């Protein structure tokens, strides 16, 4: 089976989370490997979150804001 | 969205006003509501109907560049987000019994083929007309080839081509053959400043700026694209617009060609277009382009002209609502107000400002009836759940087939039931429908649920709804989490249903993990001092103070000098010819006589403490006397100041004067002015150049007005206006036209070839490069009038620091958001108006002052303001007062507290002002010790989501 990465994405409620919503409205298709966590600002993302995600098996972390 | 959701706003869509009768305070408005053929209470905008509808027609929203179906929503963000059937193209409505596919696929049963037109009679106290504009249709003008050559498009169509949601998904291709575009030309003033082809003599004000924006975006989309803008005058007179144009020129490489192109022809090569024009050197040039964009102007639609006639609203010669410059949102009918492009072409920031100004005027008229008809919802008492074991209820939404068509919702239901602490799971066809809401409320009560997960769409649109549902069920509104299995899942993974189902399970697991850690939160209530403070006693400050007072609230007006009036005391006429001293005297009288206004002259704000609703400003007057004013909101209207020139030998030649000096001499009938036969005006003195790259907005109109008066007085005078771009924007264009007709000579100069002013004996000589002859030309002048810039006040940033409000790079006060919050500061409770914000003419200052007042009274009319509970909270156990968070907090909401404990040990920690905190969590992201967290987004909550995301 091909490699299926697990990616954790932190999305700002006011921009990138809204953009992900609009991508849905526009029915844009993208790989299913992303799990989005909503935050109130990308500045809220503590370095520990990134360490946590990587140490628990995430292959990548995205911070979008 | 906010409008659609507001309890006290009733939206009537597909509706048109057919008559307005009555008088201010008591109007009857007749509204015709066209049938939608879809029941808005049932439609959940799943889009199944559109998928099945077989009828395709041109999409108006895509400016005919794309297609839509006969059942459709106008655009993705439409409010209300409900489908509608276009009766002119629907097969079924045209032929009963035919088609009807939409009805078959609508699980919500929302299709109403027998819907009919309704008429509403509405009793209101005031009316605001904001019917907007239509874009000029260049088809009939023929010369542009629009409608003949497919590669000639309008700016509106280009806007859609450049949009990711547009007909080409943001790819810039030629409509004729779908080939990529390499060379694009924008033609300005199509349907504007043109009495011959379309009869629209006015300037549409917005096209220069949108053309630059579109050119820059197009260049971003297509690397190597060549973009040229053909123009007569670049009118980028708005705040930061000139800087934007400079960036477009220098960084993006947009080419600007000063020339009116007279027509578009085909190049012979398939699809290519040819433009012929005369360039700066006087040569005839021919160039070929892939795509020609017509920058179309704005005009009042026919049905609006009819409405104006029905309502007895007077119009200007250019067919816009006639208003006075001192009450710019008041139409000719008392009680009927206007805003937006109906009162003259204008851009979005100015429209938003006018919208608030119209609200202020309505509020002034209806102040005695405030809160009489408004409603608030009431909820049962909240059940205390802190000591209960968690009982999670998961509700999985099908969203018709939007989710269930891709995700195996039964599998998700089964999976959710296996998660820890989940005691109840069910599926709903539509979780958001009214009947499901009622059922949810009941289930929460019956099953004693104390944590809720809604697996459906996005919390950005639907969380408020489900929070209300929890409140109705007696549960704290913050005990709900949403799993976004539609927008972030079924809609974007429709071709991989198995993976989408697995992802839905993950998203539900993440939401459950988080909701288990949710705690009941209470919105924070902050009391409000129902008094206003206005700083600055000019036109803007007085207008704002008067409106606040007339709305019924006490207000303090602080003026630095010993006289009210500000810069307007130096002005004579507004652009439309209204006499400023008369209007100003009237305003001063009204302000002075109003008992709710306390005027503090010779006074300045010297110290400030507090926050929204609770400011304490110290005012220092003569002899350093101090008083402290408590106020709930404040408006900064401190104005600007005139630039004192050093160029053009202003210091050494007495007959080189500024425009304001000239006005005074002219009024006094001074000999030099009276006898002057040759007068030269020089524009942009201190504006639009390095260090001051902004347009002072008023000077072109001012010079043209003076020139007209001088020429009318003595037609034999030679009057020259040396300019860079004539910016008589909007309906002011009529003045420019009149001046040209009267024989005023306009000579264009470039920034690198500024005119030279010298004195030889009794003559003044002005040397300027003639742009037609390409040779320097010398004008003899009896007087030279410098159109000098408006500067920000030098002490603006000092005042800014007191209220923690910023000034921009030019030194003017910076609003919170150019379009969304054009009179608000980022500091809650503080607002800006007038030239403190940017140079502007009287009527725009008045509008902005009314807008600021409307925004301030929104606060002042309440006794307390409820703030969302998503705020930072300090954990004193971990916070050691390192203060790292204080530096990063963008809202200045954190302060350091130092105290000595009983045992003598020093104790340091931070304090958060909840009224200032916006819950962004920069503090939480920065804190090395977990000493601060944002309620609802705590470290454990997000960590639980991360672990749950990766658990499978």
Interface residues (C-beta under 8 A of the other chain):
Chain A: X6 X8 X13 X17 X18 X20 X21 X22 X23 X24 X25 X26 X27 X28 X29 X30 X32 X35 X36 X37 X38 X39 X40 X41 X43 X44 X45 X46 X48 X49 X52 X53 X56 X57 X58
Chain B: X76 X164 X165 X458 X459 X460 X461 X484 X486 X487 X488 X489 X491 X492 X493 X494 X495 X496 X499 X500 X502 X503 X506 X507 X510 X870 X888 X919 X920 X921 X922 X924 X925 X926 X927 X934 X937 X939 X942 X943 X945 X946 X947 X949 X950
